[in-house]
């Protein structure tokens, strides 16, 4: 798909949406969990063995964690940087609207994490190849999935990749970096746009440590959900490495 068809379409009028949403709470920092036990290297090794991306493995863990916590199977969506997915490629500073969403919905989550992760990985490759992800950026939503009553809530997860700490003066040391919500409207924007409660996560790596951050959703269940995420990933590694 041509770059001009994708990268110059506004997502929404945030000023207009602000009139329809309740005032946001104070910006909340993500509740971070560092996956010390399993290690990023082991997860990368599992991905290499199964030919599945780390993003798909963690995505599957998020979905399965919510099901284990008693939630209906959720829809799952996550941003994709389109700069490398259009022809010709777009340089880092040559786009403003550079993100699209990839969506996944399957009520059959399978017997284990790897089975579900493979489904996510395969669908991503297929949707990227046929332009579905690019068109989602233009239309902003997958109507059929959102209309499907088989799914309960939804999960939105942003894969931030490896966080690089900039060079700092003197003895200044960055001990931690924590995500917060990017929109002034807060997480309520997702509920408004997609008509269901949305749990918001971040996935990143800092100092070679894989981290998952719970940013919005059912805060009373956040500790339980993060524990299930770690348990799902640990069990998959123990079973296959």
N, C-alpha and C positions, 0 to 999 in steps of 0.2 A: 504494500500500500504506500502511496506517495506521502511524503512528510507533510505537505501542505494540507492534505485532507484530514490529518489527525491532530496536529499540534497547534491549531489556531482556532479551536472551537471552545468557547467558555463552558465550564462545568455547570455553574449556576450563578444566580445573582445573590450573593451573600447578604447584601443590604436588604433585599426584599425578603429573604428567608428569615432574617433577624426579627422582622415584624410578626412572624407566625410562630416563633419559638419562645418558650419561657426564658427569662434571663438566665444565662449560664452561671453555675457555681464558680467559685474561685478555681483557677486552673489547678488540677490535681496531678501530682507526679505519679509515674507508674510505680506499682509495687513490683520490684525487681526480684527475680530468682536467678542466681548463678548456678548453672548445672555443673557443679564441681565434681560430682561422683563419676559421671560418664565421660566428661571431657570432649572437647570439640574434635580432637584427633580420632577418637573412637567412633564418633558419629560420622565423620568424613569417611572412615574406613568402611562402616556399614553401608554408606551411600555408594561407595565404589564397588563393593561386593554385589550389591543388588541393582546397580545402575540406576539409582534414584538420587535426586538432589537432596541436600540437607534441608532446604526449604520445604520440600514435600514431606520429609520425615517429621519435621516439627509441626507442620500443618496437620498431619494425620494425628499427632499426639494431642493437639488442641481439640480437634473434633471428638476424639475418643474420650478425652478427659471430661468434656461436657456431658457426654452420654453416661459415663460412669457416675457423674454427680447427679444423675436423675433427670437431666434435660432431654427434650426430644432431639433427634438428629438435626443439627443446625445447617443452614446454608453457610458457605465459607467463601470469602472474597478477600483479595489482596492486591495492592498496587503493583503495576509493572512499569518500569522505565522504558518508554517507547523510543528513546533516542537511538538505541541499537537495533530497533525492530522495524525501521522504515528504510526506504531506499530513495535517495542515498542516506547513509547514517548521518545523524545530527550531532554536532559537537556539543560539549557540556554547556556552553554559554549561548547556544543558538536557538533555544526554545524556552517558552514560558509554561505552556500547558503540556508538560512532558510525561504525565502519568496516566495510565489507563487502569482498569480493574480486570483481573482474571477471576472468574466465578467457578465454584464447584458445588454440586449438590447431588448426593447419592444416599438414599436411605439405607442401602445395604453397605454397612461399613466394614464387613468382613470379619474374619476370626482374629486378626492381629493387626498390629500397626503397619507392618511392611506391606500387607495386601492393600490397605487403604492408601498408603503413601504412593504405591505404584499407580493406582487409579488417578490420583491427583497429578502425578508427574506426566502420565500419558495424556491426560486431557489438556494439560498446559501446553505440551508440545503440539498437540493437534490444533488447539485454538489459536496458537501463535502462527502455525503454518498456514491456516486457512483465513487468517485475518479477523477472526472473531474478537480477539482481544482489542485490536485496533478499532473495530466498529463499536465495541462497548464503550470506548472512550467518547465516541461521537454521540451515541444514544444515551449513555450514562446508566443503563440498567438492563438486565436480562428479564424481560417481561414474563416469560413462561416460568422461569424458576421462582420469581417473586410471587406469582399467582398460585404456585403449588402448595396446597394446604398440608402436604405430607411433612413439611419442615416446620420447626418451631421458630426459634430465634435465629440469629446469625452471628457469625464471628468475622471480624475484620482484623487482619494481622499485617503489619508492615515489617517487611524484612529489610532492616537497615544495613545489613552486611557488617563488615569489619569497621569499627570506629577507630579512626586514626587520631591520636592525641597530637595536637600541634606542638611545635617547638616552643618552649616556655622560658622566660627569663629567670636567671638566678637559681634559687633552690625551690622554685614553685613546682609543685607536683600535683597532678590531677589524680585523685584517689578513686573517683567514681563519676559516671555520667548517667543521668537519669532522664528518660523521655517525658514529655508532657504533650497534651493535645495541641495540634497545630492550628485548628480553627478557633476563632474567637467565639463561635457559637457552641463550642464544646461537643461532646459525644452525642448530644440530643439531635444533631443534624442527621445522623445515620438513622435514628428511629423515625424521624420525619420523612426522610427520603425513601426508606425501604419498608415502612409500615410494620416494623417489628423491633423488639429489643435487640440491640447489637452489643456484643462483648468485644472490646477493643484491646488488642495485644500489640506489643513490639517484639521483634526477634533481632538480636544483634550479637556481635562478638567484640569484647573489650579485653585487651591483653591476653589474647588466645583463650579466653573463657567465653563459652556460649551462655547467653542470657535470654530469658523470656520475661517480658514486663506486662503486667496486667494493668491496663489504663482506664478501662470503663466497663460497666456491666453490673453484675450482682456482687457488690463488694463483700457481702457477708459470706460468700462462697469462694472468694479469691484464693485464700490459703489452701483450701481443699482442691481447687482446680489446678493450682500451680504444683501441688504435690502429685496429683494424678498425671500431669504432663511429664514430670520427671520420672515417675514410675513407669509410664508407657515407653519412654525412650530407653530407660535402663533395661527393662525387660527385653526389648527388641535387640539391644546390643548383646546382652548375656546369652540370648538364644541363638545368635547367628555369628558371633565372633569367638 
